[in-house]
């Protein structure tokens, strides 16, 4: 490998391994390409990724409180479906989970259990473990009852 290529490689390696975004939120004048400022989020170090653990569970029922099977429930990047009793749960380690925390609920089985409207449910997660380094903590909510309308 030539000297020139080695120098470029070392520069790139050093940039990615030892750099950190220190630009404050909303500071697009100093660095117009600061995407974190553009979306009004906290800066994120480039050499690691914060994550949190989420444990969420509940049930899906119709207006007569009958359980609905095969309803898709998604949170961040995790997707599950309700079982025969209408119950569902998500246990996930996730990064970049946007706030406010919401569940997306969709009827994906066609006419099998009837047709139901899609819902977006705002969550009220409780932090049950403190943050530590890149780990931002554990957040939980259980007993979420989702009532779908036809």
C-alpha positions as CSV (number, residue, x, y, z in Angstrom):
1,X,0.0,0.0,0.0
2,X,1.4,3.4,-0.9
3,X,2.1,6.1,1.7
4,X,-0.6,8.3,0.3
5,X,-3.3,5.6,0.6
6,X,-2.1,4.7,4.1
7,X,-2.5,8.3,5.2
8,X,-6.0,8.6,3.8
9,X,-7.0,5.3,5.5
10,X,-5.6,6.4,8.9
11,X,-7.4,9.8,8.5
12,X,-10.7,8.1,7.7
13,X,-10.3,5.5,10.5
14,X,-9.5,8.2,13.0
15,X,-12.4,10.3,11.9
16,X,-14.9,7.5,12.5
17,X,-13.5,6.1,15.6
18,X,-12.7,9.2,17.6
19,X,-15.1,11.9,16.5
20,X,-18.3,13.0,18.2
21,X,-21.0,15.5,17.2
22,X,-20.7,18.3,19.7
23,X,-22.9,20.9,17.8
24,X,-25.8,22.0,20.0
25,X,-29.4,21.6,18.9
26,X,-30.8,24.2,16.5
27,X,-27.2,25.3,15.6
28,X,-27.5,25.1,11.8
29,X,-25.6,28.4,11.3
30,X,-22.2,26.9,12.3
31,X,-22.8,23.6,10.5
32,X,-25.7,23.7,8.0
33,X,-25.4,19.9,7.5
34,X,-26.0,19.1,11.1
35,X,-29.0,16.8,10.6
36,X,-29.5,16.4,14.4
37,X,-30.1,20.2,14.7
38,X,-32.5,20.1,11.7
39,X,-34.7,17.5,13.4
40,X,-34.4,19.2,16.8
41,X,-32.9,16.1,18.5
42,X,-30.1,15.8,21.0
43,X,-26.6,15.2,19.4
44,X,-25.5,11.6,19.0
45,X,-22.0,10.4,19.3
46,X,-20.8,8.9,16.0
47,X,-18.9,6.0,17.5
48,X,-21.7,4.4,19.4
49,X,-25.5,4.3,19.5
50,X,-27.8,4.9,22.5
51,X,-30.6,2.4,23.0
52,X,-33.4,1.6,25.4
53,X,-35.3,-1.5,26.4
54,X,-39.1,-1.4,25.9
55,X,-41.6,-3.9,27.3
56,X,-45.2,-3.2,26.2
57,X,-48.3,-5.5,26.3
58,X,-52.0,-5.4,26.1
59,X,-55.0,-6.7,24.2
60,X,-57.1,-5.9,21.2
61,X,-61.0,-6.1,21.4
62,X,-64.0,-4.9,19.4
63,X,-66.7,-2.6,20.7
64,X,-68.5,-5.6,22.4
65,X,-65.2,-6.5,24.2
66,X,-64.7,-9.6,22.1
67,X,-61.0,-10.4,21.5
68,X,-59.7,-9.8,17.9
69,X,-57.0,-12.2,16.5
70,X,-54.3,-11.3,13.9
71,X,-54.3,-7.5,14.5
72,X,-50.8,-6.1,13.7
73,X,-49.3,-4.0,16.6
74,X,-46.1,-2.1,15.9
75,X,-43.8,0.0,18.1
76,X,-40.6,1.6,16.7
77,X,-39.1,-1.1,14.5
78,X,-40.8,-4.1,16.2
79,X,-44.1,-5.7,14.9
80,X,-46.3,-8.4,16.4
81,X,-49.8,-9.7,16.0
82,X,-52.5,-10.4,18.5
83,X,-53.2,-14.0,19.4
84,X,-56.5,-15.8,19.5
85,X,-57.3,-14.2,22.9
86,X,-56.5,-10.7,21.5
87,X,-53.3,-10.5,23.6
88,X,-50.0,-9.1,22.2
89,X,-46.6,-8.1,23.7
90,X,-43.4,-6.4,22.5
91,X,-40.1,-6.7,24.3
92,X,-37.5,-4.8,22.4
93,X,-34.1,-3.1,22.5
94,X,-34.4,-0.2,20.2
95,X,-32.5,2.9,19.0
96,X,-34.0,6.0,17.5
97,X,-37.5,5.5,18.8
98,X,-39.3,8.8,18.1
99,X,-41.2,10.6,20.8
100,X,-44.1,10.8,21.5
101,X,-44.2,7.0,21.9
102,X,-47.0,5.6,19.9
103,X,-48.4,2.2,18.8
104,X,-49.5,1.6,15.3
105,X,-52.5,-0.8,15.1
106,X,-53.6,-2.3,11.8
107,X,-56.1,-4.9,10.7
108,X,-54.0,-7.0,8.3
109,X,-56.1,-10.2,8.0
110,X,-58.7,-8.8,5.5
111,X,-62.3,-10.0,6.3
112,X,-61.3,-12.9,8.4
113,X,-62.2,-11.3,11.7
114,X,-64.1,-8.3,10.3
115,X,-62.7,-5.0,9.0
116,X,-61.5,-2.6,11.6
117,X,-60.1,0.9,11.3
118,X,-56.4,1.5,11.9
119,X,-55.5,3.2,15.1
120,X,-52.6,5.1,16.5
121,X,-52.3,4.9,20.3
122,X,-50.3,7.3,22.4
123,X,-48.3,5.5,25.1
124,X,-47.5,6.6,28.7
125,X,-44.4,4.6,29.3
126,X,-42.9,4.4,32.8
127,X,-39.1,4.2,33.2
128,X,-38.4,1.2,35.4
129,X,-34.5,1.1,35.1
130,X,-32.2,4.1,35.1
131,X,-29.9,5.0,32.3
132,X,-26.3,3.8,32.3
133,X,-23.8,4.9,29.5
134,X,-25.3,4.1,26.1
135,X,-28.2,2.3,27.8
136,X,-31.0,5.0,28.2
137,X,-33.1,2.8,30.6
138,X,-36.0,0.4,30.5
139,X,-39.5,1.6,29.8
140,X,-42.7,-0.4,30.4
141,X,-46.4,-0.2,30.0
142,X,-48.8,-3.1,30.4
143,X,-52.6,-3.7,30.3
144,X,-53.1,-1.5,27.2
145,X,-56.6,-2.1,26.0
146,X,-57.1,-1.3,22.4
147,X,-60.7,-1.1,21.2
148,X,-61.1,-1.1,17.5
149,X,-64.0,0.2,15.5
150,X,-65.4,-1.5,12.4
